[in-house]
Each structure stands twice: as structure tokens, then as C-alpha cells.
């Protein structure tokens, strides 16, 4: 009598594993590696900060070699990356980690590179961003740099104003810095032909830390006023 095979799944042969859905054919070799997830916010921030620091260094190096255009391009790129960095921190609600020292370095370097490329308006505007930001405690000293730019432009009254504002920001304990600013003020007064005002600044310098150049300027002022 012949056997009757049930309809549906075929019978399992000896030595075979029961696998009605034929799943074993779908699994061959080790499972594929999981795809790497995108960088976390912290990793993106860390990479951006490292890039900004590298760009500042590259800019300063190019400037030291006299390649002022490349230095400026690197400084601008550092500024763009630093703004991206701040935005990333805000989005990640990590505003307390914003690096003010890095922001200061980016702006200071950018202003320097503008100045080196004789882009005076851009340099002054960038310095102004620093000196008006109360978060930068010593930013007011950079008014000396602004005064120097005004001297280059022959805008002597504005230069005197910047030097005097910088002087107000510097404590008496920093005697050497104060005397250098007073020398600048005296020199600008000489250029303006205001010899009496120049004498006031230069005499103070000579009483504190005399040097040949200041003495020569002072003698010229005495001669100009007939003293």
C-alpha cells in the first residue's frame, strides 16, 4: 500500500533542520557591520574649535613670512569657523562653554591682518568690536592700535583721542606701557605743530624714563616755541 504524503510542507529528510521559510539561505557569513552614526554635537564642536586654532596659527605664520593676503584669507576663514562654533554651542545648549579667549584671538588676529593689508576701515571696525565688548577686560588697550591707524591716515586728533582713552584703561602699575603711549601722544602733537602740548607729554616721559629720541623731540619743541 502506498503512503500518503500530507499536502503543504514537504517531509524533512534525515539530517536536515526543519526550516519551512528557508531562512537559512538568507543568512550567509557574518552579519554586516553597523554603520557609524554621525558625529555627536560635542565631537563637531571639538573639531571646529581645533580648526579655528589651526587657522589662526596659519594666518600668523603667513603674516610673519610677509604673505599678508594669505594671512588675511586665513583670518577671515577663522572668523567664519568661529561663528559656526558659537552657533553649534548655542544649538547644543552649551553656551556656558563659549570660549571668549578664542573669540578675542580671532578678532584680534583679523584686525591685525586688515591693518597689515592697509584696510584701515575694516581694521578699525574689528578693533571696535573688541574694545566695546565688556567681556574682554583688557580690550581697551587696543585703542593704541586704533590710534596708530589714525596716525597712518594722518587723522591726528582722532589718534590723540584714542591714545588718551587707552591711557585711561591702563593702571599706573604698568608704567612702561603708559610712557610709550605718552611718547606717541607727544610725537603726534609735534606733527600737528602743537609744541606746547607736546612738551607736556615729553617732559613727563623724560622725568620717568629718559631716552635719546624723546630728548631730541623735546629739544626741537623747545626750539619751536623759542625756549
Buried (B, 14 or more C-beta within 10 A) or exposed (E): EEEEEEEEEEEEEEEEEEEEEEEEEEEEEEEEEEEEEEEEBEEBBEBBBEBBBEBBEBBBEBBEEEBBEBBBBBBBBBBEBBEBBBEBBEEBEEEEEEBEEBBBBBBBBBBBBBBBBEBBEBBBEBBBBBBEBEEBEEBBBBBBBBBBBBBEBEBBEBBBBBBBBBBEBBEEEEEEBBBBBBBBBBBBBBEBEBBEBBBBBBBBBBEEBEEEEBEEBBEEBBEBEEE
